[in-house]
Amino acid sequence: MRHTSLPAIAVVSLLLAAQAAAAQTGPGQYREYIYAGGQLITYQANFSDVPPGYPAFYGSINAIANASITSGCGGGNYCPEQPVTRDTMAVFLLRAKQGPTYNPPPCVPGQTVFADVPANSPFCPWIEELYRRHVVSGCGNGNYCPANVVSREQMAPFLLVTLDPNMNPPACGTPIFADVSPSSPFCRWIEELYRRGIAGGCNVNPLRYCPTDPVTRGSMAAFLVFTFSIPGFAE
């Protein structure tokens, strides 16, 4: 994942929860103050399992929470290490793209797109909206496989086509990542994420992307922040 700061985010970051002037706003909730573009911006740490100082994705997780893209996984937690499934991915992508008040049209019983996504599923409207936008086409045999885990290579086109339906990245030449072959159908999408500063890989020596690894809820937060320019701060 990208390790550089978002534009205009200053290095100055004050975790008041860790200082004498700290103000804890509730169980597991703290406020963090960051200078961005010359302004002081306040973020609230929202989840008990992602406290200040959490080793990865703390900034991105709280950015998407403060943007009302997620409310966590229940019980005041976010479950950052939990893999993202194809059904929850649909909600993440569309809320990040359209904003927190967006709701796609409901599914119509008897007229659903995928055999394994019934109209009464809370995820059906989100999945079918991704289908209408040509972001997803299913997993074969008329199914969507909503409970399947999303891999890092699959996430690349899902992110970029949601961002821009007309996106058509160039073919791969000399590989950027040691574990992503130019012959992979995901290569051009993965390398486009890299060129845009959305993904920096999973290992630097040699540079690797770990294409078949699952996308966790933590890494999903960072993907969303950097793809859709959600106000926040780098990890």
MORASUL-V549805 format. One record per residue. N is the residue number from 1. SS is DSSP state (helix for helix, strand for strand, loop for the rest). Layout:
n | ss
N | SS
N | SS
This chain:
n | ss
1 | loop
2 | loop
3 | loop
4 | loop
5 | loop
6 | loop
7 | loop
8 | loop
9 | strand
10 | strand
11 | strand
12 | strand
13 | strand
14 | strand
15 | strand
16 | helix
17 | helix
18 | helix
19 | loop
20 | loop
21 | loop
22 | loop
23 | loop
24 | strand
25 | strand
26 | strand
27 | loop
28 | loop
29 | strand
30 | strand
31 | strand
32 | strand
33 | strand
34 | strand
35 | strand
36 | strand
37 | loop
38 | loop
39 | strand
40 | strand
41 | strand
42 | strand
43 | strand
44 | strand
45 | strand
46 | loop
47 | loop
48 | loop
49 | loop
50 | loop
51 | loop
52 | loop
53 | loop
54 | loop
55 | loop
56 | loop
57 | loop
58 | helix
59 | helix
60 | helix
61 | helix
62 | helix
63 | helix
64 | helix
65 | helix
66 | helix
67 | loop
68 | loop
69 | loop
70 | loop
71 | loop
72 | loop
73 | loop
74 | strand
75 | loop
76 | loop
77 | strand
78 | loop
79 | loop
80 | loop
81 | loop
82 | loop
83 | strand
84 | loop
85 | strand
86 | helix
87 | helix
88 | helix
89 | helix
90 | helix
91 | helix
92 | helix
93 | helix
94 | helix
95 | helix
96 | helix
97 | helix
98 | helix
99 | loop
100 | loop
101 | loop
102 | loop
103 | loop
104 | loop
105 | loop
106 | loop
107 | loop
108 | loop
109 | loop
110 | loop
111 | loop
112 | loop
113 | loop
114 | loop
115 | loop
116 | loop
117 | loop
118 | loop
119 | loop
120 | loop
121 | loop
122 | loop
123 | loop
124 | helix
125 | helix
126 | helix
127 | helix
128 | helix
129 | helix
130 | helix
131 | helix
132 | helix
133 | loop
134 | loop
135 | loop
136 | loop
137 | loop
138 | loop
139 | loop
140 | strand
141 | loop
142 | loop
143 | strand
144 | loop
145 | loop
146 | loop
147 | loop
148 | loop
149 | strand
150 | loop
151 | strand
152 | helix
153 | helix
154 | helix
155 | helix
156 | helix
157 | helix
158 | helix
159 | helix
160 | helix
161 | helix
162 | helix
163 | helix
164 | loop
165 | loop
166 | loop
167 | loop
168 | loop
169 | loop
170 | loop
171 | loop
172 | loop
173 | loop
174 | loop
175 | loop
176 | loop
177 | loop
178 | loop
179 | loop
180 | loop
181 | loop
182 | loop
183 | loop
184 | loop
185 | loop
186 | loop
187 | helix
188 | helix
189 | helix
190 | helix
191 | helix
192 | helix
193 | helix
194 | helix
195 | helix
196 | loop
197 | loop
198 | loop
199 | loop
200 | loop
201 | loop
202 | loop
203 | strand
204 | strand
205 | loop
206 | loop
207 | strand
208 | strand
209 | loop
210 | loop
211 | loop
212 | loop
213 | loop
214 | strand
215 | loop
216 | strand
217 | helix
218 | helix
219 | helix
220 | helix
221 | helix
222 | helix
223 | helix
224 | helix
225 | helix
226 | helix
227 | helix
228 | loop
229 | loop
230 | loop
231 | loop
232 | loop
233 | loop
234 | loop
235 | loop
